[in-house]
């Protein structure tokens, strides 16, 4: 198995990955014309000069660099003379920098690149939600060079994975260490939200309602952690046996100290004692550990958009992580999925993941109750509208219609 590893743009990352079966590093500038799947506030400050130096280091180590252009919308800015020029300019910069591969979510952008920058290989993002043989085949027909399958739908459905593998000749990739909710109703909205928050000419300010809502659900219902489509390092062979070519690791912006052990765990096929160490959490991000005040000021100091005093409640959601997923208690847990269990009944009827969660997950020092409460408070600020008002005790819970 080979791995696609996110870059943090730090020069210590490539040496830390030396000797591991890493095929490529992938990443994106905090902002560009197309945008991507991470808001710029999660990446920090990276200049084009720094990108050039980093890509040169990656290529010098014998790896490839995959530049991520996986926005699900360009806000119709592509349909203009200036938009076309900006797209061409961005692609020219990538080629000049040494980028040999890009990842997209928009069919038009794939065809645009194939027509105007044919030297670039084009991968299909997980945000396209490819989860059927027909959808995979349609991307192949458009000229894709590989597909990252949907992390929200198909990673535990081995029958469908086999069918997709049989339908296309393209390299197939799965995401290994993401906790996204299976069947998440906010998937497409979250993708669009992050796209606009990483595009030049658009506001970098964003309130990530989707992450708040999903984190709250995972904490209140730990079985959602088990239901997520992550792949234990020890279980990779099941995917190799059906023809999956590569595991993609997430996420961009993590410190090298957090990211390198994750890549090594997958390469060694050995989980850490606490499986939570594999997953991206705010405390692992560079922007949380180093950027501090000035980064927050740049992205959140918008007093005409949001109540800055109430916004401080967000900090409580990232202060600590006291969740333990006992890896030893997950041995063999994937076997019912191999037999097609998930295609036979709905999750609530089944109850298997809830039983696994009860034996394998624990919260320490009151973390579950305290953090669910903190998320409830933040979501209440968002949904009531108080976060967007400076009025004293202003509440917007009810909007009544006027009746004659």
C-alpha positions in Angstrom: 0.0 0.0 0.0 1.2 3.5 -0.8 0.1 6.7 0.9 -0.9 10.2 -0.1 0.1 12.5 2.8 -1.0 16.1 3.4 1.7 18.7 3.6 1.9 21.4 6.3 4.4 23.4 4.2 7.1 22.8 6.9 10.6 21.9 5.8 10.9 19.2 8.5 8.0 17.1 7.1 9.8 15.4 4.2 12.7 14.2 6.3 10.3 12.9 8.9 8.6 10.7 6.2 11.8 9.3 4.8 11.7 5.5 4.4 7.9 5.3 4.4 6.0 4.2 1.3 4.7 7.7 0.6 3.8 8.3 -3.1 2.9 11.9 -2.9 2.4 15.0 -0.7 -0.7 17.1 -1.4 -1.7 20.5 -0.4 -2.9 24.0 -1.4 -2.1 27.6 -0.8 -4.4 29.2 1.8 -6.2 31.0 -1.0 -6.3 30.7 -4.8 -8.9 31.4 -7.5 -10.4 27.9 -7.4 -10.3 27.1 -3.7 -10.4 23.8 -2.0 -11.8 21.6 0.8 -10.2 23.5 3.7 -10.9 27.1 4.8 -7.8 29.2 4.7 -8.0 29.7 8.5 -7.0 26.0 8.9 -3.8 26.3 6.8 -2.1 29.5 8.1 0.2 31.8 6.1 2.0 30.2 3.1 3.5 32.3 0.3 4.1 31.3 -3.3 7.8 31.5 -2.6 7.6 29.1 0.3 5.5 26.8 -1.8 8.1 26.7 -4.6 10.8 25.8 -2.0 8.7 23.1 -0.5 7.7 21.5 -3.8 11.3 21.5 -4.9 12.2 19.6 -1.6 9.4 17.1 -2.2 10.5 16.4 -5.8 14.1 16.2 -4.7 13.1 13.4 -2.3 11.6 11.4 -5.2 8.0 12.1 -4.3 5.3 13.8 -6.4 3.3 16.8 -5.4 -0.5 16.9 -5.8 -2.0 20.4 -5.7 -5.6 20.4 -4.5 -8.2 22.3 -6.5 -11.1 20.5 -5.1 -13.6 23.3 -4.5 -17.2 22.1 -5.4 -18.1 25.5 -6.6 -16.3 28.5 -8.1 -19.3 30.8 -7.5 -19.7 31.1 -11.3 -16.6 33.3 -11.5 -15.2 30.9 -14.1 -17.7 32.1 -16.7 -15.9 35.3 -17.5 -12.9 36.6 -19.4 -11.1 37.4 -16.1 -12.1 34.1 -14.6 -10.7 32.2 -17.6 -7.4 34.1 -17.4 -7.1 33.5 -13.7 -7.6 29.8 -14.1 -4.9 29.7 -16.9 -2.6 31.7 -14.7 -3.0 29.4 -11.8 -2.3 26.3 -13.9 0.8 27.9 -15.4 2.1 28.7 -11.9 1.6 25.1 -10.8 3.4 23.7 -13.8 6.2 26.2 -13.4 6.5 25.2 -9.7 6.9 21.5 -10.6 3.4 20.3 -9.6 2.6 17.2 -11.7 -0.8 16.3 -10.4 -4.0 18.1 -9.2 -7.2 17.0 -7.5 -10.6 18.4 -8.6 -14.2 18.1 -7.7 -15.8 19.9 -10.7 -16.2 18.0 -14.0 -15.7 21.2 -16.1 -12.4 21.9 -14.3 -11.2 18.4 -15.1 -11.9 18.9 -18.8 -10.5 22.4 -18.7 -7.2 21.1 -17.3 -7.1 18.2 -19.8 -7.6 20.6 -22.7 -5.3 23.5 -21.6 -2.7 21.9 -19.3 -2.4 18.3 -20.6 0.8 17.7 -18.7 -1.1 17.6 -15.4 -2.6 14.4 -14.1 -6.0 15.0 -12.7 -7.3 13.1 -9.6 -11.0 13.1 -8.5 -11.7 14.3 -5.0 -13.7 12.4 -2.4 -15.9 15.5 -2.4 -17.5 14.3 -5.6 -19.0 11.5 -3.5 -18.1 8.7 -5.9 -19.8 5.7 -4.3 -21.2 3.6 -7.3 -19.6 1.9 -10.3 -21.6 4.1 -12.7 -20.3 7.4 -11.1 -16.7 6.1 -11.2 -17.1 5.1 -14.8 -18.4 8.6 -15.8 -15.4 10.3 -14.2 -13.1 7.8 -16.1 -14.9 8.7 -19.3 -14.2 12.4 -18.6 -10.5 11.6 -18.5 -9.7 11.3 -14.8 -6.4 9.7 -13.8 -7.6 8.4 -10.5 -10.4 8.6 -8.0 -10.7 9.1 -4.2 -13.9 7.3 -3.3 -16.5 8.9 -1.0 -15.5 8.8 2.6 -19.2 9.4 3.6 -20.7 6.4 2.0 -18.8 3.4 0.8 -15.7 2.6 2.8 -17.3 -0.2 4.8 -19.4 -1.5 1.8 -17.0 -4.1 0.5 -19.5 -5.4 -2.1 -19.7 -1.9 -3.7 -16.0 -1.4 -3.5 -15.4 -4.6 -5.4 -18.0 -3.5 -8.0 -16.3 -0.1 -8.5 -12.9 -1.8 -8.8 -14.3 -4.0 -11.5 -15.9 -1.1 -13.4 -12.9 1.1 -13.9 -9.2 0.7 -14.6 -8.2 3.9 -12.7 -6.2 3.9 -9.5 -8.6 4.0 -6.5 -7.9 5.7 -3.3 -9.6 5.7 0.1 -9.2 8.2 3.0 -7.8 6.4 6.1 -8.2 8.6 9.1 -11.2 10.8 8.9 -14.1 10.9 11.4 -16.8 12.3 9.1 -20.3 11.1 9.8 -21.5 8.3 7.5 -24.3 9.6 5.3 -23.6 13.2 6.6 -26.4 15.5 5.4 -24.1 18.5 5.5 -21.4 17.0 3.2 -22.1 19.1 0.1 -22.8 22.3 2.1 -19.6 21.9 4.1 -17.6 21.5 0.9 -19.1 24.7 -0.6 -18.5 26.6 2.7 -14.8 25.7 2.7 -14.5 26.4 -1.0 -15.6 30.0 -0.7 -13.5 30.4 2.5 -10.4 29.5 0.5 -11.0 31.5 -2.7 -9.3 34.8 -3.6 -11.9 37.5 -4.1 -14.1 35.9 -1.4 -14.2 36.6 2.3 -11.9 34.4 4.4 -14.4 34.7 7.3 -16.4 31.6 8.0 -18.4 30.1 10.9 -18.0 26.3 10.5 -21.4 25.3 11.7 -20.9 21.9 10.1 -17.9 21.0 12.2 -19.7 22.1 15.4 -22.8 20.1 14.6 -20.9 16.9 13.6 -18.5 17.1 16.6 -21.5 17.5 18.9 -23.2 14.5 17.5 -20.0 12.3 17.8 -19.5 13.3 21.4 -23.1 12.8 22.4 -23.4 9.5 20.4 -20.0 7.8 20.4 -21.2 5.1 18.1 -20.9 7.7 15.3 -17.1 7.5 15.9 -17.2 3.8 15.1 -19.6 4.2 12.2 -17.2 6.6 10.5 -15.3 5.3 7.5 -11.8 5.2 8.9 -9.4 2.4 8.3 -7.3 0.8 11.0 -3.7 0.4 10.0 -4.0 -3.3 10.8 -7.0 -3.7 8.4 -5.5 -2.3 5.2 -5.0 -5.7 3.8 -8.7 -6.2 3.4 -8.7 -3.2 1.0 -5.6 -4.3 -0.8 -7.2 -7.7 -1.5 -10.0 -6.0 -3.5 -7.7 -3.8 -5.4 -7.5 -0.4 -3.6 -4.3 1.2 -4.6 -3.6 3.9 -2.1 -4.7 5.3 1.3 -5.0 9.1 1.6 -4.2 10.5 5.0 -5.6 13.8 6.4 -5.4 16.6 7.2 -3.6 19.6 5.9 -2.1 22.0 8.5 -1.2 19.4 11.2 2.2 19.7 12.8 4.9 17.4 11.7 5.0 16.0 15.2 1.4 14.9 14.8 1.4 13.9 11.1 4.6 11.8 10.9 3.5 9.3 13.5 0.2 8.9 11.7 2.0 8.1 8.4 4.3 5.7 10.2 1.4 3.9 11.9 -0.1 3.1 8.6 3.2 2.1 7.0 3.9 -0.2 10.0 0.3 -1.4 10.0 0.1 -0.9 13.7 -2.4 1.4 15.5 -1.4 3.5 18.5 -2.9 2.4 21.8 -5.4 5.3 21.6 -6.8 5.3 18.1 -7.7 9.0 18.5 -4.0 9.7 17.9 -4.6 8.9 14.2 -7.3 11.5 13.7 -7.0 15.3 13.0 -8.1 17.4 16.0 -7.6 21.1 16.7 -4.8 20.5 19.2 -2.7 18.9 16.4 -3.0 21.9 14.0 -0.2 24.4 13.4 -2.6 27.3 13.6 -3.6 26.3 17.1 0.0 25.7 18.4 1.8 28.6 16.8 -0.2 31.2 14.9 -2.2 32.4 17.9 -3.5 35.9 18.2 -2.6 37.3 14.8 -4.0 34.4 12.9 -7.3 34.7 14.8 -7.4 38.4 14.3 -6.9 38.1 10.6 -9.7 35.6 10.1 -12.2 36.6 12.8 -11.9 40.3 13.4 -15.1 41.2 11.5 -17.2 43.1 14.0 -19.7 44.0 11.3 -20.3 40.3 10.6 -20.2 38.7 14.1 -20.3 39.6 17.8 -16.6 39.2 18.7 -17.4 38.8 22.4 -19.7 35.9 21.8 -17.3 34.4 19.3 -14.9 33.7 22.2 -17.0 30.6 23.1 -15.4 28.8 20.1 -12.1 28.5 22.0 -13.6 26.2 24.6 -14.3 23.7 21.8 -10.6 23.2 20.9 -8.9 23.5 24.3 -8.5 19.8 25.1 -9.1 16.2 23.8 -9.8 13.6 26.4 -11.3 10.8 24.3 -9.7 7.3 24.4 -10.5 4.7 21.7 -8.9 1.5 22.9 -7.2 0.0 19.8 -6.9 -3.4 21.4 -10.6 -3.7 21.8 -11.2 -3.2 18.0 -9.4 -6.4 16.9 -11.7 -8.2 14.5 -14.4 -5.5 14.6 -14.4 -5.1 10.8 -15.4 -8.7 10.1 -19.2 -8.1 10.1 -18.7 -5.4 7.4 -16.8 -7.9 5.2 -19.9 -10.1 5.3 -22.1 -7.2 4.1 -23.7 -6.4 7.4 -24.1 -2.7 6.6 -26.1 -3.4 3.4 -28.6 -5.5 5.2 -30.1 -3.2 7.8 -30.0 0.4 9.0 -27.6 1.4 11.8 -30.3 2.0 14.5 -31.7 -1.5 14.0 -28.3 -3.2 13.8 -26.7 -1.7 16.9 -23.3 -3.3 16.2 -21.3 0.0 16.2 -23.0 1.1 19.4 -21.9 -2.1 21.1 -18.3 -1.6 19.9 -18.4 2.0 21.1 -19.5 0.9 24.6 -16.5 -1.4 25.0 -13.8 0.6 23.2 -14.5 4.3 23.8 -14.2 6.2 27.1 -14.2 9.9 28.0 -12.0 11.1 30.8 -12.4 13.8 33.5 -16.0 14.6 32.5 -15.0 15.5 29.0 -18.1 14.2 27.3 -20.6 16.1 29.3 -18.6 19.3 29.4 -17.8 19.4 25.7 -21.3 18.4 24.6 -22.5 21.4 26.7 -20.0 23.7 25.1 -21.1 22.6 21.7 -24.7 23.1 22.6 -23.9 26.7 23.8 -22.1 27.5 20.6 -24.8 26.1 18.3 -27.4 28.0 20.3 -25.4 31.2 19.6 -25.4 30.4 15.9 -29.0 29.3 15.5 -30.6 31.9 17.7 -28.8 34.7 15.9 -27.2 36.1 19.0 -23.7 35.5 17.5 -24.6 38.0 14.8 -26.0 40.7 17.0 -24.8 43.2 19.6 -28.2 43.9 20.9 -28.8 43.2 24.6 -30.5 39.9 25.2 -31.6 39.8 21.6 -33.2 36.5 20.7 -34.4 35.2 17.3 -35.8 31.8 18.2 -39.2 32.4 16.6 -40.3 34.1 13.5 -44.1 34.3 13.4 -46.2 34.9 10.3 -48.8 37.7 10.5 -52.3 36.5 10.2 -55.4 38.6 9.2 
